[in-house]
Amino acid sequence: MKVFVITKDAAQPIYGAVLQKLSELGIGQCDSMGDCDVVITIGGDGTILNAGKEAAAFRRPLLGINTGRLGFMATLEKDELAQLERLKSGEYTTSGRMLLEVNVRGDCFTALNEVVLHRGTESTLPDFAVHRGGVEVMRLRADGVIVSTPTGSTAYSLSAGGPIIEPELACFLVTALSPHTLFNRPMVFSPDADLSVNADGVFVTIDGRDITRLGSGEGEGVVITKSQHRLDLLDIDGNGFFDSIHDKLMKPLK
């Protein structure tokens, strides 16, 4: 077995400890993601978000070692490195995660957590229109609209009042950001849906990265569909999704 290790900071002690443990187990390292059997990230959820889309494109499973505050997608904590032996023995489970394909002005992007259209620092509330297959299903005035995967349901969407969805499900979740209405609720769509979100002069952010600003008065929008790729996250510590819900979301953050 060979792994490709990605770290946010190669100077941190945990990086050396991981390399030493892998060496003790006889697990080799690769210089590129395309040549490895497993991708290992050392960091927080942001590190997984950045590496996960590339790992999905290469069809390589990913194991996250958490050194951040929350690390909800990481399944191994930095004090649990002894469990890396399960990686070699095959004592782990795999969680398949749906990704989104986002078309913005003809350019395609991939999202693991969510796509957010928002007003940024502008004072005027934009009007948003959400269509499914050309049929309007939502029109509202709000700070923004979040379209997330089940994985992203525990991220920004959760903070905006969206539901928690089991990550192995395939569906779209649409959650409004501070809607100026009494009756708006999150909506869940099937994975074969093609969603479009239109608004004037709003910013488009994908997995926390600003992409562009849509034109003002031009009726621009984004088209969102299910990606042909999926990310396989490895769990080697035996704690499932609802264990993480309890330990990382229902207790005070460390």
N, C-alpha and C positions, 0 to 999 in steps of 0.2 A: 504494500500500500504506500502511496505517495500523496502528500498533502501540499496545498498552496496556502501559506499563512499571510494574512493581511492584518496589519496593525496600524493604529492611528499614531502611535508614538513608539518607535523602536527602542527608545532609551528607557522605557519603563521596565522595572524588574520583572513583571509578569511575562513579558515577551521572552526574556532569557529563560525563565522557568519553564515556559511552554516548550521551547526548542529543546531544552535539556530532557524533559519528560518524553518528548517524541523520540529523541535519540535513544533513550533507555529502552523504549518499546520497539526499537528497530523500524520505526516509521520514517521514511525518507521524505525529502522536500523537493518540490518542483520550482522552477523559475517562472512558470507561466500557468495560468488557470486551465488552459486547454489540455495540458499534459498531466493534470493531477487526477486523483480519485475523489478527493474531498477538499473543499475549501474551508479553512478555519479563519474566523475573524476574531480579533482581540480588540474590544472596545465596547461601545454601547449600541443602541438601536440604529444610530446614524451610520455606523460602520457597516452594519448589515444591510441597510437600505442602499448604500452606495455599491456594495459588492454583490448583493443578492440578485440584482437584475442581470449583471454579467454572468453570474453563476448559472442563472436560469437559462440564459442564451446558450451556454456551453453544456447544459444539462448535467451540471455537477451539484451534488448535495452540499449543504453548508452547515457548519457547526459554529455557533456563536459562543464565545467566552466573554462574559460580561465584566467590564471594568468601569462601567458608567453608574449612574444613579438608579435608573429603572431597569433598563435592559430587558424589556418584556419579551422580545423575540429570541434573546439568547437563552440557551437552556443549561449552560454551565457557568457557575460562579468561579471567581479567581482562586477561591480556597478549595476547589473541588478537582484539581488537576489530576489527582490519582485516578479519577474515573475515565481518563483518556484511554486507559487500557481496554475499555469496552469498545472503543472505536476499532481497535485491531481485531477483537474477538467477534465483532458483529452484534454485540448486545445493545442494540439501540432500536428506536422506532423512528419512522419518517413521517413528517407532516407536510402534505402537499399544499402549497399556497398559490391561489389564483393571482394573476397580475392583470393590469389594465393596459390597453393600448390607447394612446391619446393622440389624436390628430389635431394639430394647431397650424392653420394656414398651409396645409400640405406637408408639414414636418411631423414625423411620428416620434413619440416618446413612450417610455414604459414607466408605469407606476406600480410600486409594491404596496404602498399605504393608501395614498389618496391624490386626487386632483382638486385643487381649491381655486375657485374664481372669487376674487374679493376686491373691495374698493380701495384697499391700502390706506393711505392717509387722507384720501379725499373726503370732504365733508358731506357730499351729496350721496344719499342712498341710491344704489343702482336698482334697476328693474331686471329680474332674471326670468327667463323662460326655459323650462326643461321639457324636452320632447323625447318620446320613446317611439322609434319607428315612424317618425314624422307626425305623431299625434301628441298634442300638448297635454302634459300631465301635471304641470305645476307652473304657476306664475306668481311671483312674489317680489316684494321690495325688502331688501335685507343687506347686511354687511357682506354677505357672501354665500356661496353654495359649495358644499363638500361632496364629492363623489368618491367613495372609498371602497376598498376591498374588505372582505371579512377580517383580514389581518389588520387593516387600518381602522376597523371598528373600535379598537381599544386605544386609538391615538387621538388625533384632533377631533374626529367625529364624536368620540365619547365626551370630550370636554364641552362640545356644543349640544349635548343632550341626546345623542344618538344611542341606539341599543348596542349591546355586546353580541357579536355573532361568532359562532364557532368557526375557527379559521379554516378548517378543511372544506367548508361549504363553498359553493361557487355562486356568487350573486353580487349585485351592485347595491350599495347603500347611499342614498342621497339625503343629506342633512343640511338644513339651512343654518346660517350663522346670524344670530340675533334678528330674526324676521320681524318686520313691523306688522304683525297680525296676531290675533288671539288663537288661531285655529291651525296653524301649520304644524305638521308632524313629519318625522323622517319616513322615507319610503324605501322599500326593498324591491329590486327588480331581478328577473331571471338572468342567468349568464348569457343567454343568446340575445339579450336586448342590445340595441344600438342607441345610446343616449346622446343627445346633443344639449349643450347648455349655452344659451346666448345672452349676452349683456353688452352694453356699450361702455367702453373706457375702463374696463376692469383688468386687474392683474391676474395672470395665470401662474400658479405655483404647483409644482409636482414634487411630492415627497420632500417638501421643505425647501426646494430650490426654485427661485424665481425664473420663469421662462420668458415671458413677454407681457406686454400690455395690449389688450385688444383696442381696435380703433373706436373712436367716439362717433356715434351717429351712423355707423356703417353696418350695424346688425351682425357683428362678427360673433363667433362662438367656437366651441371645441366639440369634437365628436369622440365619444368614448365607447370602446368595445372590449370584449374579453381578449386578452393576449393569447397567442398560440403557445407561449411558454408558461411554465410554472416553476416555482421555486420549491425544492425539497429541503426542509429544515430538519436536522438530526437532533434527536433528544436522547442523551445518554445518561441522564441522571435519574430517569424514571418519573420525574414530575410532569404531569400533563398540563393541559391548557388551564383547567379550572384550579389546579394547584397554584399556578402562576397568578390567576385572578385573585385568589385568596391572599397569597403571600406578598404580591407586589402592588395590588390595587386597593385592597381592603385594609392594609396596614399603613402606618405612616412611612413616607419615603425615608430612606437612609441618607 
